[in-house]
Amino acid sequence: MRIRHLSLTNFRNYARLELSLPADRPIVLHGENAQGKTSALEALYYLSTSSSPYTSSDRQLIHWRAADDPIPFARLSAELDGESFRRLDVTLMLDKSGGAPRFKKTVKLNNVEKRVMDVTGLLAVVLFLPQDLSLVEGAPGHRRRFLNVTLGQVDRDYAQALAEYEKLLPQRNALLKRIAGRRAGAVELEYWDERLARCGAVIIAGRQRFLRELELLARDRHQELSGERESLRLQYQPNILPAADGNGQLSFEVLGLDKNRQLSAEAIEPQFRARLDEGRAEAIARGITVTGPHRDELRLLINGRDCGLYGSRGQARTVVLALKFAELEWMRRQLGEYPLFLLDDVVAELDSARRGYLLGRLDGAAQTLITTTDMAVFSAEFLRRCARYRVVNGQIENSAN
């Protein structure tokens, strides 16, 4: 898929932006800090996922001059081309009309209002950030977010199950606290447990399938980057440890992903429900749901050793780079075409070998946007084949090539 034109109104640094982009070569956005380079990538990410990788507050996305307007709003719109469609317009509006306490999101496809789910996959992105080292070194939540963002763009059933699960979980936790305070009865958990198990089973099955497929791609990229000296393995550690025969004897907890078997959501659901029942007393005592995919973990192993615990910073960077290229290829296989590849100031973070690997594979197959403050990090050969745009104070202009 390709972005032909991006239009922004009152989004971050941009009071107004109209930007047409080439489809056949890497695009470099360069300029000083705090000029709007990252905001341009954030806008594309937001159009794809309806969330920001940098903030959970929609208010922070509104241009400062519009923040105190009677009806503050932001508008993001992109004209897309894809293998299965031509010239689609996707628009996302944020506004606080009617005195609402929160910003309302409205999504339109060719000027027809849609649900966010209805445009899933039309604009898919892979985002690469300097802080992505947290995928290796950070808390489990960083790795779960990686799973959710990637799968949520491709698998509508997963996205719907995740959205419902994230609504159910705090409601169940609130009920657990009421039960602990003797303001509700434990029997009320039956309704919530049934729904939580159904959604959670879809999430676990989706993650297992995704990681099994991703590992094959990431392993090949990692071997190239490490000169065939290291082997990467992705170890999924689901919190409920489902088993193929339902009795725990054939679970995939020890060796990570089972390469020969995929458990269905239907097989996982009753096991999840049983675990909720088993952990009910602890959950009531603690006032939180102690079982479920919100506590899943993913470990990244190099030559059998946990990279997050024992790996060097260089090894962590190699793993992340391998994961991003694997993610790019996996999404292409699922969607039938490449997603956008967005790289926010990451080139300068890489050493010359990894930088060369990255830039050498930006061949135009995936439309790629890169931000930088320093054009000197790029080779002369790469600069000859890229398009360059200078970003200054919320304005983007084509610079000399």
BELWOTA-V702934 format. One record per residue. SS is DSSP state (a for helix, b for strand, c for the rest). PSI is psi in degrees with one decimal (* if undefined). OMEGA is omega as a letter, one per 40 degrees, with the letter a starting at -180 (999 if undefined). Layout:
# BELWOTA-V702934
ss->SS psi->PSI omega->OMEGA
ss->SS psi->PSI omega->OMEGA
This chain:
# BELWOTA-V702934
ss->c psi->155.3 omega->a
ss->b psi->141.9 omega->i
ss->b psi->118.2 omega->i
ss->b psi->-37.7 omega->a
ss->b psi->137.3 omega->i
ss->b psi->130.8 omega->i
ss->b psi->126.8 omega->a
ss->b psi->138.8 omega->i
ss->b psi->123.1 omega->i
ss->b psi->35.3 omega->i
ss->b psi->115.9 omega->i
ss->c psi->-120.9 omega->a
ss->c psi->-11.7 omega->a
ss->b psi->105.5 omega->i
ss->b psi->-37.9 omega->i
ss->b psi->129.0 omega->i
ss->b psi->132.9 omega->i
ss->b psi->115.4 omega->a
ss->b psi->118.7 omega->i
ss->b psi->140.6 omega->a
ss->c psi->142.6 omega->i
ss->c psi->154.2 omega->a
ss->c psi->-10.2 omega->a
ss->c psi->8.8 omega->a
ss->c psi->157.4 omega->i
ss->c psi->147.4 omega->a
ss->b psi->123.8 omega->i
ss->b psi->123.3 omega->i
ss->b psi->114.9 omega->a
ss->b psi->153.6 omega->a
ss->c psi->178.7 omega->i
ss->c psi->170.5 omega->i
ss->c psi->153.3 omega->i
ss->c psi->28.9 omega->i
ss->c psi->-19.9 omega->i
ss->c psi->6.3 omega->a
ss->a psi->-52.5 omega->a
ss->a psi->-36.1 omega->a
ss->a psi->-33.7 omega->i
ss->a psi->-43.7 omega->i
ss->a psi->-39.5 omega->i
ss->a psi->-37.4 omega->i
ss->a psi->-43.0 omega->i
ss->a psi->-41.4 omega->i
ss->a psi->-41.7 omega->a
ss->a psi->-38.9 omega->i
ss->a psi->-32.6 omega->a
ss->a psi->-43.8 omega->a
ss->a psi->-9.5 omega->a
ss->c psi->25.4 omega->i
ss->c psi->162.0 omega->i
ss->c psi->142.3 omega->i
ss->c psi->-5.4 omega->a
ss->c psi->-21.8 omega->a
ss->c psi->151.8 omega->i
ss->c psi->-0.6 omega->a
ss->c psi->116.2 omega->i
ss->a psi->-29.9 omega->i
ss->a psi->-36.0 omega->a
ss->a psi->-14.2 omega->i
ss->a psi->-15.1 omega->a
ss->b psi->133.6 omega->i
ss->c psi->138.7 omega->a
ss->c psi->-31.2 omega->a
ss->c psi->-22.3 omega->a
ss->c psi->-8.0 omega->a
ss->c psi->-31.8 omega->a
ss->c psi->12.0 omega->i
ss->c psi->157.1 omega->i
ss->c psi->-38.0 omega->i
ss->c psi->84.8 omega->a
ss->c psi->140.3 omega->a
ss->b psi->162.2 omega->i
ss->b psi->147.9 omega->i
ss->b psi->128.8 omega->i
ss->b psi->131.5 omega->a
ss->b psi->141.0 omega->i
ss->b psi->140.3 omega->i
ss->b psi->122.3 omega->a
ss->b psi->150.2 omega->i
ss->b psi->144.9 omega->i
ss->c psi->172.6 omega->i
ss->c psi->-34.2 omega->a
ss->c psi->1.2 omega->i
ss->c psi->164.5 omega->i
ss->c psi->130.7 omega->i
ss->c psi->67.8 omega->i
ss->b psi->141.1 omega->i
ss->b psi->120.5 omega->i
ss->b psi->128.0 omega->a
ss->b psi->137.4 omega->i
ss->b psi->126.5 omega->i
ss->b psi->138.6 omega->i
ss->b psi->125.3 omega->i
ss->b psi->162.2 omega->i
ss->c psi->54.6 omega->i
ss->a psi->153.8 omega->i
ss->a psi->16.9 omega->i
ss->a psi->20.2 omega->a
ss->c psi->143.9 omega->a
ss->c psi->-24.0 omega->a
ss->c psi->159.7 omega->i
ss->c psi->137.9 omega->i
ss->b psi->137.0 omega->i
ss->b psi->128.9 omega->i
ss->b psi->126.0 omega->a
ss->b psi->134.7 omega->i
ss->b psi->141.5 omega->i
ss->b psi->115.0 omega->a
ss->c psi->44.2 omega->i
ss->c psi->10.0 omega->i
ss->b psi->125.1 omega->a
ss->b psi->135.5 omega->a
ss->b psi->166.2 omega->i
ss->c psi->158.0 omega->i
ss->a psi->-38.9 omega->a
ss->a psi->-30.1 omega->a
ss->a psi->-19.5 omega->a
ss->a psi->8.5 omega->i
ss->c psi->129.3 omega->i
ss->c psi->-15.7 omega->i
ss->c psi->-42.9 omega->i
ss->c psi->98.5 omega->a
ss->c psi->145.4 omega->a
ss->b psi->150.8 omega->i
ss->b psi->122.1 omega->a
ss->b psi->131.2 omega->a
ss->b psi->118.1 omega->a
ss->b psi->154.9 omega->i
ss->a psi->-34.8 omega->a
ss->a psi->3.9 omega->i
ss->a psi->-6.2 omega->i
ss->a psi->-20.9 omega->i
ss->a psi->-18.3 omega->i
ss->a psi->-29.2 omega->i
ss->a psi->-46.7 omega->a
ss->a psi->-14.0 omega->a
ss->c psi->-171.3 omega->a
ss->c psi->161.0 omega->a
ss->a psi->-30.0 omega->a
ss->a psi->-32.0 omega->i
ss->a psi->-40.3 omega->a
ss->a psi->-35.2 omega->i
ss->a psi->-37.6 omega->i
ss->a psi->-40.5 omega->i
ss->a psi->-46.2 omega->i
ss->a psi->-45.9 omega->a
ss->a psi->-42.5 omega->a
ss->a psi->-43.8 omega->a
ss->a psi->-51.8 omega->a
ss->a psi->-36.8 omega->a
ss->a psi->-25.3 omega->i
ss->a psi->-19.6 omega->a
ss->a psi->-38.7 omega->a
ss->c psi->104.6 omega->a
ss->a psi->-38.4 omega->i
ss->a psi->-41.1 omega->i
ss->a psi->-46.4 omega->a
ss->a psi->-42.1 omega->i
ss->a psi->-42.3 omega->i
ss->a psi->-41.0 omega->i
ss->a psi->-43.7 omega->i
ss->a psi->-42.5 omega->i
ss->a psi->-41.4 omega->i
ss->a psi->-43.1 omega->a
ss->a psi->-19.1 omega->i
ss->a psi->-38.8 omega->a
ss->a psi->-38.4 omega->a
ss->a psi->-50.8 omega->i
ss->a psi->-29.6 omega->i
ss->a psi->-41.4 omega->i
ss->a psi->-40.8 omega->i
ss->a psi->-38.9 omega->i
ss->a psi->-38.4 omega->i
ss->a psi->-40.6 omega->i
ss->a psi->-40.4 omega->i
ss->a psi->-37.3 omega->i
ss->a psi->-38.6 omega->i
ss->a psi->-43.0 omega->i
ss->a psi->-32.7 omega->i
ss->c psi->9.2 omega->i
ss->c psi->32.8 omega->i
ss->c psi->1.5 omega->i
ss->c psi->163.5 omega->a
ss->c psi->151.5 omega->a
ss->a psi->-24.7 omega->a
ss->a psi->-25.0 omega->a
ss->a psi->-16.2 omega->i
ss->a psi->-22.0 omega->a
ss->a psi->-46.0 omega->a
ss->a psi->-46.3 omega->a
ss->a psi->-36.7 omega->a
ss->a psi->-37.9 omega->i
ss->a psi->-45.8 omega->a
ss->a psi->-40.7 omega->a
ss->a psi->-41.8 omega->a
ss->a psi->-38.5 omega->a
ss->a psi->-47.8 omega->i
ss->a psi->-43.1 omega->a
ss->a psi->-34.9 omega->i
ss->a psi->-38.4 omega->i
ss->a psi->-40.0 omega->a
ss->a psi->-47.4 omega->a
ss->a psi->-44.6 omega->i
ss->a psi->-40.5 omega->i
ss->a psi->-41.3 omega->i
ss->a psi->-41.6 omega->a
ss->a psi->-45.8 omega->a
ss->a psi->-46.1 omega->a
ss->a psi->-47.9 omega->a
ss->a psi->-32.2 omega->i
ss->a psi->-41.8 omega->i
ss->a psi->-39.4 omega->a
ss->a psi->-36.8 omega->a
ss->a psi->-40.1 omega->a
ss->a psi->-40.5 omega->a
ss->a psi->-44.5 omega->a
ss->a psi->-35.6 omega->a
ss->a psi->-41.5 omega->i
ss->a psi->-44.5 omega->i
ss->a psi->-40.2 omega->a
ss->a psi->-38.1 omega->i
ss->a psi->-38.7 omega->i
ss->a psi->-45.5 omega->a
ss->a psi->-31.5 omega->a
ss->c psi->7.9 omega->a
ss->c psi->34.3 omega->i
ss->c psi->12.5 omega->a
ss->c psi->-19.3 omega->a
ss->c psi->151.1 omega->i
ss->c psi->128.4 omega->a
ss->b psi->137.4 omega->i
ss->b psi->139.1 omega->i
ss->b psi->122.5 omega->a
ss->b psi->108.7 omega->i
ss->b psi->129.6 omega->i
ss->b psi->81.0 omega->a
ss->c psi->142.0 omega->a
ss->c psi->-31.7 omega->a
ss->c psi->-7.4 omega->i
ss->c psi->61.9 omega->a
ss->c psi->154.8 omega->a
ss->b psi->151.0 omega->a
ss->c psi->-35.1 omega->a
ss->c psi->2.8 omega->i
ss->c psi->-4.4 omega->a
ss->c psi->9.2 omega->i
ss->c psi->-1.9 omega->a
ss->c psi->-22.5 omega->a
ss->c psi->31.6 omega->a
ss->b psi->162.5 omega->a
ss->c psi->35.3 omega->a
ss->c psi->-31.6 omega->a
ss->c psi->-50.2 omega->a
ss->c psi->11.7 omega->a
ss->c psi->-133.3 omega->a
ss->c psi->135.5 omega->i
ss->c psi->114.3 omega->a
ss->c psi->-10.8 omega->a
ss->c psi->0.1 omega->a
ss->c psi->135.6 omega->i
ss->c psi->120.2 omega->i
ss->c psi->135.3 omega->i
ss->c psi->161.4 omega->i
ss->a psi->-34.3 omega->a
ss->a psi->-34.5 omega->i
ss->a psi->-30.9 omega->a
ss->a psi->-34.9 omega->a
ss->a psi->-50.5 omega->a
ss->a psi->-29.9 omega->i
ss->a psi->-38.5 omega->i
ss->a psi->-44.8 omega->a
ss->a psi->-40.7 omega->i
ss->a psi->-39.5 omega->i
ss->a psi->-36.1 omega->i
ss->a psi->-40.6 omega->i
ss->a psi->-44.3 omega->a
ss->a psi->-35.7 omega->a
ss->c psi->12.9 omega->a
ss->a psi->-44.9 omega->a
ss->a psi->-43.9 omega->i
ss->a psi->-41.0 omega->a
ss->a psi->-40.7 omega->i
ss->a psi->-42.4 omega->a
ss->a psi->-37.0 omega->a
ss->a psi->-17.7 omega->i
ss->c psi->20.6 omega->i
ss->c psi->156.1 omega->i
ss->c psi->115.7 omega->a
ss->c psi->-4.2 omega->a
ss->c psi->135.1 omega->i
ss->c psi->172.1 omega->a
ss->a psi->-12.2 omega->i
ss->a psi->-5.1 omega->i
ss->a psi->15.6 omega->i
ss->c psi->160.0 omega->i
ss->b psi->150.3 omega->i
ss->b psi->125.3 omega->i
ss->b psi->144.7 omega->a
ss->b psi->116.4 omega->a
ss->b psi->132.8 omega->i
ss->b psi->120.0 omega->a
ss->c psi->39.4 omega->i
ss->c psi->-3.5 omega->a
ss->b psi->140.5 omega->a
ss->b psi->115.5 omega->a
ss->a psi->-32.7 omega->i
ss->a psi->-27.9 omega->a
ss->a psi->-36.8 omega->a
ss->a psi->-6.3 omega->a
ss->c psi->156.8 omega->i
ss->c psi->170.3 omega->i
ss->a psi->-37.4 omega->i
ss->a psi->-41.8 omega->i
ss->a psi->-38.7 omega->i
ss->a psi->-42.3 omega->i
ss->a psi->-38.9 omega->i
ss->a psi->-42.4 omega->i
ss->a psi->-46.4 omega->a
ss->a psi->-42.4 omega->i
ss->a psi->-42.6 omega->i
ss->a psi->-41.2 omega->i
ss->a psi->-40.9 omega->a
ss->a psi->-41.9 omega->i
ss->a psi->-34.1 omega->i
ss->a psi->-41.6 omega->i
ss->a psi->-42.9 omega->i
ss->a psi->-47.5 omega->a
ss->a psi->-38.4 omega->i
ss->a psi->-42.9 omega->i
ss->a psi->-35.5 omega->i
ss->a psi->-41.7 omega->a
ss->a psi->-33.7 omega->a
ss->a psi->-38.6 omega->a
ss->a psi->-17.0 omega->a
ss->c psi->2.6 omega->i
ss->c psi->161.7 omega->a
ss->c psi->143.3 omega->i
ss->c psi->174.1 omega->i
ss->b psi->144.6 omega->i
ss->b psi->114.2 omega->a
ss->b psi->121.8 omega->a
ss->b psi->110.0 omega->a
ss->b psi->94.8 omega->i
ss->c psi->39.2 omega->a
ss->c psi->-20.9 omega->a
ss->a psi->-41.2 omega->a
ss->a psi->-18.8 omega->a
ss->a psi->-14.2 omega->a
ss->c psi->149.6 omega->i
ss->c psi->174.2 omega->a
ss->a psi->-36.7 omega->a
ss->a psi->-47.8 omega->i
ss->a psi->-36.3 omega->i
ss->a psi->-43.1 omega->i
ss->a psi->-39.5 omega->i
ss->a psi->-46.6 omega->a
ss->a psi->-55.1 omega->a
ss->a psi->-32.3 omega->a
ss->a psi->-18.8 omega->a
ss->c psi->4.7 omega->i
ss->c psi->80.9 omega->a
ss->c psi->10.2 omega->i
ss->c psi->-9.0 omega->i
ss->c psi->-42.7 omega->i
ss->c psi->132.0 omega->i
ss->c psi->125.6 omega->a
ss->b psi->131.8 omega->i
ss->b psi->129.1 omega->a
ss->b psi->134.3 omega->i
ss->b psi->149.3 omega->i
ss->b psi->153.4 omega->i
ss->c psi->-8.8 omega->a
ss->c psi->104.3 omega->a
ss->a psi->-15.9 omega->a
ss->a psi->-13.0 omega->a
ss->a psi->-11.8 omega->a
ss->c psi->145.3 omega->i
ss->c psi->157.7 omega->i
ss->a psi->-36.9 omega->a
ss->a psi->-41.5 omega->i
ss->a psi->-41.5 omega->a
ss->a psi->-31.0 omega->i
ss->a psi->-28.9 omega->a
ss->c psi->9.3 omega->i
ss->c psi->164.2 omega->i
ss->b psi->136.2 omega->a
ss->b psi->134.6 omega->i
ss->b psi->131.8 omega->i
ss->b psi->134.2 omega->a
ss->b psi->120.8 omega->a
ss->b psi->115.0 omega->i
ss->c psi->50.7 omega->i
ss->c psi->18.1 omega->i
ss->b psi->141.3 omega->i
ss->b psi->126.0 omega->i
ss->b psi->147.3 omega->i
ss->b psi->127.8 omega->i
ss->c psi->165.8 omega->a
ss->c psi->135.9 omega->i
ss->c psi->* omega->999
